[in-house]
Amino acid sequence: LCRCCFRLFGQDGLCASCDKRIRAYEMTMRVKDKVYHLECFKCAACQKHFCVGDRYLLINSDIVCEQDIYEWTKINGMI
């Protein structure tokens, strides 16, 4: 499939991170029922972009990398 074909299969929506519009033809990342722009799919704590195989935790709409989970939950009063 070429990039122009993506709009045939998707629909516009909102990014779970930035709340900006995601066009039907844009590449996205999905986690459960959340959809993210590629540039928004990064750790909420350290801003590191994820690679295939990286482990993370989804907390509400925030994605936190494995290295920052303890600190993130502590700072946000979850521990």
mmCIF file of the N, C-alpha and C atoms, coordinates in Angstrom:
data_MODEL
# 
_entry.id   MODEL 
# 
loop_
_atom_site.group_PDB 
_atom_site.id 
_atom_site.type_symbol 
_atom_site.label_atom_id 
_atom_site.label_alt_id 
_atom_site.label_comp_id 
_atom_site.label_asym_id 
_atom_site.label_entity_id 
_atom_site.label_seq_id 
_atom_site.pdbx_PDB_ins_code 
_atom_site.Cartn_x 
_atom_site.Cartn_y 
_atom_site.Cartn_z 
_atom_site.occupancy 
_atom_site.B_iso_or_equiv 
_atom_site.pdbx_formal_charge 
_atom_site.auth_seq_id 
_atom_site.auth_comp_id 
_atom_site.auth_asym_id 
_atom_site.auth_atom_id 
_atom_site.pdbx_PDB_model_num 
ATOM 1   N N  . LEU A 1 1  ? 0.834   -1.194 0.000  1.00 0.00 ? 1  LEU A N  1 
ATOM 2   C CA . LEU A 1 1  ? 0.000   0.000  0.000  1.00 0.00 ? 1  LEU A CA 1 
ATOM 3   C C  . LEU A 1 1  ? 0.872   1.248  0.000  1.00 0.00 ? 1  LEU A C  1 
ATOM 4   N N  . CYS A 1 2  ? 0.478   2.212  -0.764 1.00 0.00 ? 2  CYS A N  1 
ATOM 5   C CA . CYS A 1 2  ? 1.187   3.486  -0.724 1.00 0.00 ? 2  CYS A CA 1 
ATOM 6   C C  . CYS A 1 2  ? 0.565   4.365  0.361  1.00 0.00 ? 2  CYS A C  1 
ATOM 7   N N  . ARG A 1 3  ? 1.267   5.400  0.741  1.00 0.00 ? 3  ARG A N  1 
ATOM 8   C CA . ARG A 1 3  ? 0.802   6.262  1.828  1.00 0.00 ? 3  ARG A CA 1 
ATOM 9   C C  . ARG A 1 3  ? -0.572  6.872  1.529  1.00 0.00 ? 3  ARG A C  1 
ATOM 10  N N  . CYS A 1 4  ? -0.864  7.155  0.266  1.00 0.00 ? 4  CYS A N  1 
ATOM 11  C CA . CYS A 1 4  ? -2.153  7.761  -0.067 1.00 0.00 ? 4  CYS A CA 1 
ATOM 12  C C  . CYS A 1 4  ? -3.317  6.805  0.173  1.00 0.00 ? 4  CYS A C  1 
ATOM 13  N N  . CYS A 1 5  ? -3.050  5.513  0.252  1.00 0.00 ? 5  CYS A N  1 
ATOM 14  C CA . CYS A 1 5  ? -4.117  4.534  0.485  1.00 0.00 ? 5  CYS A CA 1 
ATOM 15  C C  . CYS A 1 5  ? -4.576  4.490  1.937  1.00 0.00 ? 5  CYS A C  1 
ATOM 16  N N  . PHE A 1 6  ? -3.779  5.007  2.862  1.00 0.00 ? 6  PHE A N  1 
ATOM 17  C CA . PHE A 1 6  ? -4.141  4.928  4.264  1.00 0.00 ? 6  PHE A CA 1 
ATOM 18  C C  . PHE A 1 6  ? -5.445  5.642  4.564  1.00 0.00 ? 6  PHE A C  1 
ATOM 19  N N  . ARG A 1 7  ? -5.730  6.722  3.851  1.00 0.00 ? 7  ARG A N  1 
ATOM 20  C CA . ARG A 1 7  ? -6.952  7.460  4.150  1.00 0.00 ? 7  ARG A CA 1 
ATOM 21  C C  . ARG A 1 7  ? -8.203  6.649  3.820  1.00 0.00 ? 7  ARG A C  1 
ATOM 22  N N  . LEU A 1 8  ? -8.082  5.635  2.983  1.00 0.00 ? 8  LEU A N  1 
ATOM 23  C CA . LEU A 1 8  ? -9.228  4.791  2.668  1.00 0.00 ? 8  LEU A CA 1 
ATOM 24  C C  . LEU A 1 8  ? -9.635  3.919  3.852  1.00 0.00 ? 8  LEU A C  1 
ATOM 25  N N  . PHE A 1 9  ? -8.685  3.628  4.736  1.00 0.00 ? 9  PHE A N  1 
ATOM 26  C CA . PHE A 1 9  ? -8.930  2.688  5.820  1.00 0.00 ? 9  PHE A CA 1 
ATOM 27  C C  . PHE A 1 9  ? -9.072  3.347  7.182  1.00 0.00 ? 9  PHE A C  1 
ATOM 28  N N  . GLY A 1 10 ? -8.683  4.605  7.300  1.00 0.00 ? 10 GLY A N  1 
ATOM 29  C CA . GLY A 1 10 ? -8.741  5.281  8.594  1.00 0.00 ? 10 GLY A CA 1 
ATOM 30  C C  . GLY A 1 10 ? -9.828  6.325  8.617  1.00 0.00 ? 10 GLY A C  1 
ATOM 31  N N  . GLN A 1 11 ? -9.926  6.980  9.748  1.00 0.00 ? 11 GLN A N  1 
ATOM 32  C CA . GLN A 1 11 ? -10.839 8.103  9.872  1.00 0.00 ? 11 GLN A CA 1 
ATOM 33  C C  . GLN A 1 11 ? -10.186 9.123  10.787 1.00 0.00 ? 11 GLN A C  1 
ATOM 34  N N  . ASP A 1 12 ? -10.580 10.375 10.636 1.00 0.00 ? 12 ASP A N  1 
ATOM 35  C CA . ASP A 1 12 ? -10.000 11.426 11.464 1.00 0.00 ? 12 ASP A CA 1 
ATOM 36  C C  . ASP A 1 12 ? -10.343 11.180 12.930 1.00 0.00 ? 12 ASP A C  1 
ATOM 37  N N  . GLY A 1 13 ? -9.448  11.618 13.806 1.00 0.00 ? 13 GLY A N  1 
ATOM 38  C CA . GLY A 1 13 ? -9.663  11.487 15.240 1.00 0.00 ? 13 GLY A CA 1 
ATOM 39  C C  . GLY A 1 13 ? -8.742  12.440 15.971 1.00 0.00 ? 13 GLY A C  1 
ATOM 40  N N  . LEU A 1 14 ? -8.661  12.290 17.294 1.00 0.00 ? 14 LEU A N  1 
ATOM 41  C CA . LEU A 1 14 ? -7.808  13.138 18.112 1.00 0.00 ? 14 LEU A CA 1 
ATOM 42  C C  . LEU A 1 14 ? -6.693  12.329 18.741 1.00 0.00 ? 14 LEU A C  1 
ATOM 43  N N  . CYS A 1 15 ? -5.530  12.929 18.827 1.00 0.00 ? 15 CYS A N  1 
ATOM 44  C CA . CYS A 1 15 ? -4.379  12.307 19.478 1.00 0.00 ? 15 CYS A CA 1 
ATOM 45  C C  . CYS A 1 15 ? -4.630  12.281 20.985 1.00 0.00 ? 15 CYS A C  1 
ATOM 46  N N  . ALA A 1 16 ? -4.379  11.143 21.623 1.00 0.00 ? 16 ALA A N  1 
ATOM 47  C CA . ALA A 1 16 ? -4.590  10.997 23.063 1.00 0.00 ? 16 ALA A CA 1 
ATOM 48  C C  . ALA A 1 16 ? -3.591  11.821 23.872 1.00 0.00 ? 16 ALA A C  1 
ATOM 49  N N  . SER A 1 17 ? -2.493  12.241 23.252 1.00 0.00 ? 17 SER A N  1 
ATOM 50  C CA . SER A 1 17 ? -1.476  13.008 23.969 1.00 0.00 ? 17 SER A CA 1 
ATOM 51  C C  . SER A 1 17 ? -1.673  14.516 23.807 1.00 0.00 ? 17 SER A C  1 
ATOM 52  N N  . CYS A 1 18 ? -1.747  14.990 22.584 1.00 0.00 ? 18 CYS A N  1 
ATOM 53  C CA . CYS A 1 18 ? -1.800  16.437 22.339 1.00 0.00 ? 18 CYS A CA 1 
ATOM 54  C C  . CYS A 1 18 ? -3.205  16.965 22.054 1.00 0.00 ? 18 CYS A C  1 
ATOM 55  N N  . ASP A 1 19 ? -4.175  16.085 21.909 1.00 0.00 ? 19 ASP A N  1 
ATOM 56  C CA . ASP A 1 19 ? -5.565  16.457 21.604 1.00 0.00 ? 19 ASP A CA 1 
ATOM 57  C C  . ASP A 1 19 ? -5.726  17.191 20.277 1.00 0.00 ? 19 ASP A C  1 
ATOM 58  N N  . LYS A 1 20 ? -4.725  17.100 19.407 1.00 0.00 ? 20 LYS A N  1 
ATOM 59  C CA . LYS A 1 20 ? -4.846  17.695 18.077 1.00 0.00 ? 20 LYS A CA 1 
ATOM 60  C C  . LYS A 1 20 ? -5.365  16.646 17.106 1.00 0.00 ? 20 LYS A C  1 
ATOM 61  N N  . ARG A 1 21 ? -5.902  17.126 16.019 1.00 0.00 ? 21 ARG A N  1 
ATOM 62  C CA . ARG A 1 21 ? -6.511  16.252 15.017 1.00 0.00 ? 21 ARG A CA 1 
ATOM 63  C C  . ARG A 1 21 ? -5.490  15.335 14.360 1.00 0.00 ? 21 ARG A C  1 
ATOM 64  N N  . ILE A 1 22 ? -5.882  14.092 14.199 1.00 0.00 ? 22 ILE A N  1 
ATOM 65  C CA . ILE A 1 22 ? -5.102  13.130 13.423 1.00 0.00 ? 22 ILE A CA 1 
ATOM 66  C C  . ILE A 1 22 ? -5.867  12.913 12.125 1.00 0.00 ? 22 ILE A C  1 
ATOM 67  N N  . ARG A 1 23 ? -5.235  13.236 11.039 1.00 0.00 ? 23 ARG A N  1 
ATOM 68  C CA . ARG A 1 23 ? -5.865  13.049 9.730  1.00 0.00 ? 23 ARG A CA 1 
ATOM 69  C C  . ARG A 1 23 ? -5.889  11.567 9.377  1.00 0.00 ? 23 ARG A C  1 
ATOM 70  N N  . ALA A 1 24 ? -6.849  11.173 8.584  1.00 0.00 ? 24 ALA A N  1 
ATOM 71  C CA . ALA A 1 24 ? -7.022  9.765  8.214  1.00 0.00 ? 24 ALA A CA 1 
ATOM 72  C C  . ALA A 1 24 ? -5.797  9.191  7.513  1.00 0.00 ? 24 ALA A C  1 
ATOM 73  N N  . TYR A 1 25 ? -5.014  10.025 6.848  1.00 0.00 ? 25 TYR A N  1 
ATOM 74  C CA . TYR A 1 25 ? -3.863  9.539  6.084  1.00 0.00 ? 25 TYR A CA 1 
ATOM 75  C C  . TYR A 1 25 ? -2.554  9.564  6.886  1.00 0.00 ? 25 TYR A C  1 
ATOM 76  N N  . GLU A 1 26 ? -2.577  10.059 8.128  1.00 0.00 ? 26 GLU A N  1 
ATOM 77  C CA . GLU A 1 26 ? -1.350  10.127 8.929  1.00 0.00 ? 26 GLU A CA 1 
ATOM 78  C C  . GLU A 1 26 ? -1.010  8.771  9.537  1.00 0.00 ? 26 GLU A C  1 
ATOM 79  N N  . MET A 1 27 ? 0.283   8.534  9.692  1.00 0.00 ? 27 MET A N  1 
ATOM 80  C CA . MET A 1 27 ? 0.749   7.333  10.379 1.00 0.00 ? 27 MET A CA 1 
ATOM 81  C C  . MET A 1 27 ? 0.535   7.543  11.875 1.00 0.00 ? 27 MET A C  1 
ATOM 82  N N  . THR A 1 28 ? 0.089   6.509  12.571 1.00 0.00 ? 28 THR A N  1 
ATOM 83  C CA . THR A 1 28 ? -0.210  6.630  13.995 1.00 0.00 ? 28 THR A CA 1 
ATOM 84  C C  . THR A 1 28 ? 0.299   5.421  14.764 1.00 0.00 ? 28 THR A C  1 
ATOM 85  N N  . MET A 1 29 ? 0.291   5.551  16.075 1.00 0.00 ? 29 MET A N  1 
ATOM 86  C CA . MET A 1 29 ? 0.547   4.433  16.983 1.00 0.00 ? 29 MET A CA 1 
ATOM 87  C C  . MET A 1 29 ? -0.718  4.243  17.812 1.00 0.00 ? 29 MET A C  1 
ATOM 88  N N  . ARG A 1 30 ? -1.065  2.990  18.047 1.00 0.00 ? 30 ARG A N  1 
ATOM 89  C CA . ARG A 1 30 ? -2.249  2.681  18.841 1.00 0.00 ? 30 ARG A CA 1 
ATOM 90  C C  . ARG A 1 30 ? -1.861  1.862  20.057 1.00 0.00 ? 30 ARG A C  1 
ATOM 91  N N  . VAL A 1 31 ? -2.482  2.199  21.183 1.00 0.00 ? 31 VAL A N  1 
ATOM 92  C CA . VAL A 1 31 ? -2.353  1.422  22.413 1.00 0.00 ? 31 VAL A CA 1 
ATOM 93  C C  . VAL A 1 31 ? -3.759  1.300  22.979 1.00 0.00 ? 31 VAL A C  1 
ATOM 94  N N  . LYS A 1 32 ? -4.250  0.076  23.009 1.00 0.00 ? 32 LYS A N  1 
ATOM 95  C CA . LYS A 1 32 ? -5.629  -0.189 23.424 1.00 0.00 ? 32 LYS A CA 1 
ATOM 96  C C  . LYS A 1 32 ? -6.553  0.694  22.595 1.00 0.00 ? 32 LYS A C  1 
ATOM 97  N N  . ASP A 1 33 ? -7.341  1.563  23.238 1.00 0.00 ? 33 ASP A N  1 
ATOM 98  C CA . ASP A 1 33 ? -8.271  2.412  22.494 1.00 0.00 ? 33 ASP A CA 1 
ATOM 99  C C  . ASP A 1 33 ? -7.704  3.809  22.227 1.00 0.00 ? 33 ASP A C  1 
ATOM 100 N N  . LYS A 1 34 ? -6.442  4.036  22.551 1.00 0.00 ? 34 LYS A N  1 
ATOM 101 C CA . LYS A 1 34 ? -5.798  5.341  22.371 1.00 0.00 ? 34 LYS A CA 1 
ATOM 102 C C  . LYS A 1 34 ? -5.021  5.377  21.057 1.00 0.00 ? 34 LYS A C  1 
ATOM 103 N N  . VAL A 1 35 ? -5.051  6.534  20.403 1.00 0.00 ? 35 VAL A N  1 
ATOM 104 C CA . VAL A 1 35 ? -4.323  6.726  19.146 1.00 0.00 ? 35 VAL A CA 1 
ATOM 105 C C  . VAL A 1 35 ? -3.433  7.957  19.304 1.00 0.00 ? 35 VAL A C  1 
ATOM 106 N N  . TYR A 1 36 ? -2.191  7.847  18.822 1.00 0.00 ? 36 TYR A N  1 
ATOM 107 C CA . TYR A 1 36 ? -1.197  8.905  18.987 1.00 0.00 ? 36 TYR A CA 1 
ATOM 108 C C  . TYR A 1 36 ? -0.544  9.234  17.653 1.00 0.00 ? 36 TYR A C  1 
ATOM 109 N N  . HIS A 1 37 ? -0.201  10.533 17.445 1.00 0.00 ? 37 HIS A N  1 
ATOM 110 C CA . HIS A 1 37 ? 0.704   10.890 16.356 1.00 0.00 ? 37 HIS A CA 1 
ATOM 111 C C  . HIS A 1 37 ? 2.019   10.171 16.625 1.00 0.00 ? 37 HIS A C  1 
ATOM 112 N N  . LEU A 1 38 ? 2.777   9.873  15.595 1.00 0.00 ? 38 LEU A N  1 
ATOM 113 C CA . LEU A 1 38 ? 4.082   9.242  15.804 1.00 0.00 ? 38 LEU A CA 1 
ATOM 114 C C  . LEU A 1 38 ? 4.976   10.101 16.692 1.00 0.00 ? 38 LEU A C  1 
ATOM 115 N N  . GLU A 1 39 ? 4.964   11.417 16.479 1.00 0.00 ? 39 GLU A N  1 
ATOM 116 C CA . GLU A 1 39 ? 5.823   12.294 17.278 1.00 0.00 ? 39 GLU A CA 1 
ATOM 117 C C  . GLU A 1 39 ? 5.342   12.444 18.720 1.00 0.00 ? 39 GLU A C  1 
ATOM 118 N N  . CYS A 1 40 ? 4.097   12.117 19.000 1.00 0.00 ? 40 CYS A N  1 
ATOM 119 C CA . CYS A 1 40 ? 3.555   12.196 20.363 1.00 0.00 ? 40 CYS A CA 1 
ATOM 120 C C  . CYS A 1 40 ? 3.720   10.892 21.136 1.00 0.00 ? 40 CYS A C  1 
ATOM 121 N N  . PHE A 1 41 ? 4.084   9.827  20.454 1.00 0.00 ? 41 PHE A N  1 
ATOM 122 C CA . PHE A 1 41 ? 4.229   8.524  21.102 1.00 0.00 ? 41 PHE A CA 1 
ATOM 123 C C  . PHE A 1 41 ? 5.609   8.440  21.745 1.00 0.00 ? 41 PHE A C  1 
ATOM 124 N N  . LYS A 1 42 ? 5.717   9.049  22.936 1.00 0.00 ? 42 LYS A N  1 
ATOM 125 C CA . LYS A 1 42 ? 6.986   9.106  23.661 1.00 0.00 ? 42 LYS A CA 1 
ATOM 126 C C  . LYS A 1 42 ? 6.707   9.113  25.154 1.00 0.00 ? 42 LYS A C  1 
ATOM 127 N N  . CYS A 1 43 ? 7.739   8.872  25.927 1.00 0.00 ? 43 CYS A N  1 
ATOM 128 C CA . CYS A 1 43 ? 7.614   8.812  27.381 1.00 0.00 ? 43 CYS A CA 1 
ATOM 129 C C  . CYS A 1 43 ? 7.196   10.180 27.927 1.00 0.00 ? 43 CYS A C  1 
ATOM 130 N N  . ALA A 1 44 ? 6.184   10.189 28.778 1.00 0.00 ? 44 ALA A N  1 
ATOM 131 C CA . ALA A 1 44 ? 5.712   11.439 29.377 1.00 0.00 ? 44 ALA A CA 1 
ATOM 132 C C  . ALA A 1 44 ? 6.724   12.013 30.361 1.00 0.00 ? 44 ALA A C  1 
ATOM 133 N N  . ALA A 1 45 ? 7.619   11.183 30.882 1.00 0.00 ? 45 ALA A N  1 
ATOM 134 C CA . ALA A 1 45 ? 8.611   11.644 31.860 1.00 0.00 ? 45 ALA A CA 1 
ATOM 135 C C  . ALA A 1 45 ? 9.883   12.152 31.192 1.00 0.00 ? 45 ALA A C  1 
ATOM 136 N N  . CYS A 1 46 ? 10.507  11.339 30.356 1.00 0.00 ? 46 CYS A N  1 
ATOM 137 C CA . CYS A 1 46 ? 11.819  11.694 29.787 1.00 0.00 ? 46 CYS A CA 1 
ATOM 138 C C  . CYS A 1 46 ? 11.756  12.120 28.320 1.00 0.00 ? 46 CYS A C  1 
ATOM 139 N N  . GLN A 1 47 ? 10.583  12.027 27.695 1.00 0.00 ? 47 GLN A N  1 
ATOM 140 C CA . GLN A 1 47 ? 10.366  12.430 26.301 1.00 0.00 ? 47 GLN A CA 1 
ATOM 141 C C  . GLN A 1 47 ? 11.077  11.546 25.284 1.00 0.00 ? 47 GLN A C  1 
ATOM 142 N N  . LYS A 1 48 ? 11.567  10.378 25.706 1.00 0.00 ? 48 LYS A N  1 
ATOM 143 C CA . LYS A 1 48 ? 12.241  9.448  24.786 1.00 0.00 ? 48 LYS A CA 1 
ATOM 144 C C  . LYS A 1 48 ? 11.202  8.793  23.878 1.00 0.00 ? 48 LYS A C  1 
ATOM 145 N N  . HIS A 1 49 ? 11.481  8.763  22.578 1.00 0.00 ? 49 HIS A N  1 
ATOM 146 C CA . HIS A 1 49 ? 10.604  8.067  21.644 1.00 0.00 ? 49 HIS A CA 1 
ATOM 147 C C  . HIS A 1 49 ? 10.841  6.565  21.769 1.00 0.00 ? 49 HIS A C  1 
ATOM 148 N N  . PHE A 1 50 ? 9.804   5.805  21.606 1.00 0.00 ? 50 PHE A N  1 
ATOM 149 C CA . PHE A 1 50 ? 9.887   4.361  21.764 1.00 0.00 ? 50 PHE A CA 1 
ATOM 150 C C  . PHE A 1 50 ? 10.309  3.673  20.473 1.00 0.00 ? 50 PHE A C  1 
ATOM 151 N N  . CYS A 1 51 ? 10.972  2.542  20.631 1.00 0.00 ? 51 CYS A N  1 
ATOM 152 C CA . CYS A 1 51 ? 11.340  1.670  19.529 1.00 0.00 ? 51 CYS A CA 1 
ATOM 153 C C  . CYS A 1 51 ? 10.567  0.366  19.690 1.00 0.00 ? 51 CYS A C  1 
ATOM 154 N N  . VAL A 1 52 ? 10.477  -0.397 18.635 1.00 0.00 ? 52 VAL A N  1 
ATOM 155 C CA . VAL A 1 52 ? 9.814   -1.694 18.696 1.00 0.00 ? 52 VAL A CA 1 
ATOM 156 C C  . VAL A 1 52 ? 10.469  -2.532 19.791 1.00 0.00 ? 52 VAL A C  1 
ATOM 157 N N  . GLY A 1 53 ? 9.656   -3.104 20.663 1.00 0.00 ? 53 GLY A N  1 
ATOM 158 C CA . GLY A 1 53 ? 10.156  -3.949 21.741 1.00 0.00 ? 53 GLY A CA 1 
ATOM 159 C C  . GLY A 1 53 ? 10.351  -3.230 23.062 1.00 0.00 ? 53 GLY A C  1 
ATOM 160 N N  . ASP A 1 54 ? 10.320  -1.889 23.058 1.00 0.00 ? 54 ASP A N  1 
ATOM 161 C CA . ASP A 1 54 ? 10.446  -1.147 24.316 1.00 0.00 ? 54 ASP A CA 1 
ATOM 162 C C  . ASP A 1 54 ? 9.233   -1.418 25.192 1.00 0.00 ? 54 ASP A C  1 
ATOM 163 N N  . ARG A 1 55 ? 9.471   -1.511 26.490 1.00 0.00 ? 55 ARG A N  1 
ATOM 164 C CA . ARG A 1 55 ? 8.385   -1.748 27.440 1.00 0.00 ? 55 ARG A CA 1 
ATOM 165 C C  . ARG A 1 55 ? 7.950   -0.415 28.035 1.00 0.00 ? 55 ARG A C  1 
ATOM 166 N N  . TYR A 1 56 ? 6.645   -0.267 28.242 1.00 0.00 ? 56 TYR A N  1 
ATOM 167 C CA . TYR A 1 56 ? 6.094   0.969  28.779 1.00 0.00 ? 56 TYR A CA 1 
ATOM 168 C C  . TYR A 1 56 ? 4.821   0.660  29.552 1.00 0.00 ? 56 TYR A C  1 
ATOM 169 N N  . LEU A 1 57 ? 4.354   1.652  30.278 1.00 0.00 ? 57 LEU A N  1 
ATOM 170 C CA . LEU A 1 57 ? 3.109   1.554  31.028 1.00 0.00 ? 57 LEU A CA 1 
ATOM 171 C C  . LEU A 1 57 ? 2.193   2.665  30.543 1.00 0.00 ? 57 LEU A C  1 
ATOM 172 N N  . LEU A 1 58 ? 0.937   2.341  30.298 1.00 0.00 ? 58 LEU A N  1 
ATOM 173 C CA . LEU A 1 58 ? -0.057  3.334  29.903 1.00 0.00 ? 58 LEU A CA 1 
ATOM 174 C C  . LEU A 1 58 ? -0.836  3.726  31.153 1.00 0.00 ? 58 LEU A C  1 
ATOM 175 N N  . ILE A 1 59 ? -0.732  4.999  31.549 1.00 0.00 ? 59 ILE A N  1 
ATOM 176 C CA . ILE A 1 59 ? -1.441  5.522  32.716 1.00 0.00 ? 59 ILE A CA 1 
ATOM 177 C C  . ILE A 1 59 ? -2.354  6.625  32.207 1.00 0.00 ? 59 ILE A C  1 
ATOM 178 N N  . ASN A 1 60 ? -3.660  6.346  32.183 1.00 0.00 ? 60 ASN A N  1 
ATOM 179 C CA . ASN A 1 60 ? -4.639  7.226  31.543 1.00 0.00 ? 60 ASN A CA 1 
ATOM 180 C C  . ASN A 1 60 ? -4.217  7.376  30.084 1.00 0.00 ? 60 ASN A C  1 
ATOM 181 N N  . SER A 1 61 ? -3.811  8.554  29.652 1.00 0.00 ? 61 SER A N  1 
ATOM 182 C CA . SER A 1 61 ? -3.324  8.719  28.278 1.00 0.00 ? 61 SER A CA 1 
ATOM 183 C C  . SER A 1 61 ? -1.818  8.912  28.230 1.00 0.00 ? 61 SER A C  1 
ATOM 184 N N  . ASP A 1 62 ? -1.167  8.867  29.390 1.00 0.00 ? 62 ASP A N  1 
ATOM 185 C CA . ASP A 1 62 ? 0.284   9.048  29.459 1.00 0.00 ? 62 ASP A CA 1 
ATOM 186 C C  . ASP A 1 62 ? 0.992   7.717  29.255 1.00 0.00 ? 62 ASP A C  1 
ATOM 187 N N  . ILE A 1 63 ? 2.053   7.753  28.470 1.00 0.00 ? 63 ILE A N  1 
ATOM 188 C CA . ILE A 1 63 ? 2.875   6.571  28.227 1.00 0.00 ? 63 ILE A CA 1 
ATOM 189 C C  . ILE A 1 63 ? 4.194   6.811  28.950 1.00 0.00 ? 63 ILE A C  1 
ATOM 190 N N  . VAL A 1 64 ? 4.591   5.860  29.792 1.00 0.00 ? 64 VAL A N  1 
ATOM 191 C CA . VAL A 1 64 ? 5.810   6.018  30.581 1.00 0.00 ? 64 VAL A CA 1 
ATOM 192 C C  . VAL A 1 64 ? 6.723   4.834  30.305 1.00 0.00 ? 64 VAL A C  1 
ATOM 193 N N  . CYS A 1 65 ? 7.996   5.121  30.011 1.00 0.00 ? 65 CYS A N  1 
ATOM 194 C CA . CYS A 1 65 ? 8.948   4.049  29.713 1.00 0.00 ? 65 CYS A CA 1 
ATOM 195 C C  . CYS A 1 65 ? 9.275   3.253  30.975 1.00 0.00 ? 65 CYS A C  1 
ATOM 196 N N  . GLU A 1 66 ? 9.781   2.059  30.762 1.00 0.00 ? 66 GLU A N  1 
ATOM 197 C CA . GLU A 1 66 ? 10.081  1.146  31.864 1.00 0.00 ? 66 GLU A CA 1 
ATOM 198 C C  . GLU A 1 66 ? 11.038  1.773  32.880 1.00 0.00 ? 66 GLU A C  1 
ATOM 199 N N  . GLN A 1 67 ? 12.002  2.538  32.418 1.00 0.00 ? 67 GLN A N  1 
ATOM 200 C CA . GLN A 1 67 ? 12.982  3.146  33.309 1.00 0.00 ? 67 GLN A CA 1 
ATOM 201 C C  . GLN A 1 67 ? 12.371  4.215  34.215 1.00 0.00 ? 67 GLN A C  1 
ATOM 202 N N  . ASP A 1 68 ? 11.286  4.850  33.783 1.00 0.00 ? 68 ASP A N  1 
ATOM 203 C CA . ASP A 1 68 ? 10.696  5.963  34.535 1.00 0.00 ? 68 ASP A CA 1 
ATOM 204 C C  . ASP A 1 68 ? 9.411   5.609  35.273 1.00 0.00 ? 68 ASP A C  1 
ATOM 205 N N  . ILE A 1 69 ? 8.954   4.375  35.215 1.00 0.00 ? 69 ILE A N  1 
ATOM 206 C CA . ILE A 1 69 ? 7.662   4.009  35.814 1.00 0.00 ? 69 ILE A CA 1 
ATOM 207 C C  . ILE A 1 69 ? 7.621   4.324  37.305 1.00 0.00 ? 69 ILE A C  1 
ATOM 208 N N  . TYR A 1 70 ? 8.615   3.885  38.059 1.00 0.00 ? 70 TYR A N  1 
ATOM 209 C CA . TYR A 1 70 ? 8.595   4.098  39.513 1.00 0.00 ? 70 TYR A CA 1 
ATOM 210 C C  . TYR A 1 70 ? 8.565   5.582  39.841 1.00 0.00 ? 70 TYR A C  1 
ATOM 211 N N  . GLU A 1 71 ? 9.455   6.351  39.222 1.00 0.00 ? 71 GLU A N  1 
ATOM 212 C CA . GLU A 1 71 ? 9.542   7.783  39.502 1.00 0.00 ? 71 GLU A CA 1 
ATOM 213 C C  . GLU A 1 71 ? 8.252   8.502  39.101 1.00 0.00 ? 71 GLU A C  1 
ATOM 214 N N  . TRP A 1 72 ? 7.691   8.153  37.948 1.00 0.00 ? 72 TRP A N  1 
ATOM 215 C CA . TRP A 1 72 ? 6.467   8.792  37.453 1.00 0.00 ? 72 TRP A CA 1 
ATOM 216 C C  . TRP A 1 72 ? 5.292   8.537  38.393 1.00 0.00 ? 72 TRP A C  1 
ATOM 217 N N  . THR A 1 73 ? 5.135   7.294  38.832 1.00 0.00 ? 73 THR A N  1 
ATOM 218 C CA . THR A 1 73 ? 4.017   6.965  39.724 1.00 0.00 ? 73 THR A CA 1 
ATOM 219 C C  . THR A 1 73 ? 4.209   7.611  41.094 1.00 0.00 ? 73 THR A C  1 
ATOM 220 N N  . LYS A 1 74 ? 5.456   7.730  41.542 1.00 0.00 ? 74 LYS A N  1 
ATOM 221 C CA . LYS A 1 74 ? 5.748   8.374  42.826 1.00 0.00 ? 74 LYS A CA 1 
ATOM 222 C C  . LYS A 1 74 ? 5.429   9.871  42.762 1.00 0.00 ? 74 LYS A C  1 
ATOM 223 N N  . ILE A 1 75 ? 5.893   10.535 41.721 1.00 0.00 ? 75 ILE A N  1 
ATOM 224 C CA . ILE A 1 75 ? 5.663   11.976 41.553 1.00 0.00 ? 75 ILE A CA 1 
ATOM 225 C C  . ILE A 1 75 ? 4.172   12.288 41.426 1.00 0.00 ? 75 ILE A C  1 
ATOM 226 N N  . ASN A 1 76 ? 3.436   11.433 40.759 1.00 0.00 ? 76 ASN A N  1 
ATOM 227 C CA . ASN A 1 76 ? 2.012   11.672 40.517 1.00 0.00 ? 76 ASN A CA 1 
ATOM 228 C C  . ASN A 1 76 ? 1.117   11.069 41.595 1.00 0.00 ? 76 ASN A C  1 
ATOM 229 N N  . GLY A 1 77 ? 1.695   10.707 42.738 1.00 0.00 ? 77 GLY A N  1 
ATOM 230 C CA . GLY A 1 77 ? 0.922   10.256 43.889 1.00 0.00 ? 77 GLY A CA 1 
ATOM 231 C C  . GLY A 1 77 ? 0.261   8.909  43.737 1.00 0.00 ? 77 GLY A C  1 
ATOM 232 N N  . MET A 1 78 ? 0.835   8.039  42.943 1.00 0.00 ? 78 MET A N  1 
ATOM 233 C CA . MET A 1 78 ? 0.237   6.725  42.733 1.00 0.00 ? 78 MET A CA 1 
ATOM 234 C C  . MET A 1 78 ? 0.887   5.653  43.594 1.00 0.00 ? 78 MET A C  1 
ATOM 235 N N  . ILE A 1 79 ? 1.922   6.036  44.342 1.00 0.00 ? 79 ILE A N  1 
ATOM 236 C CA . ILE A 1 79 ? 2.583   5.086  45.253 1.00 0.00 ? 79 ILE A CA 1 
ATOM 237 C C  . ILE A 1 79 ? 2.422   5.599  46.664 1.00 0.00 ? 79 ILE A C  1 
# 
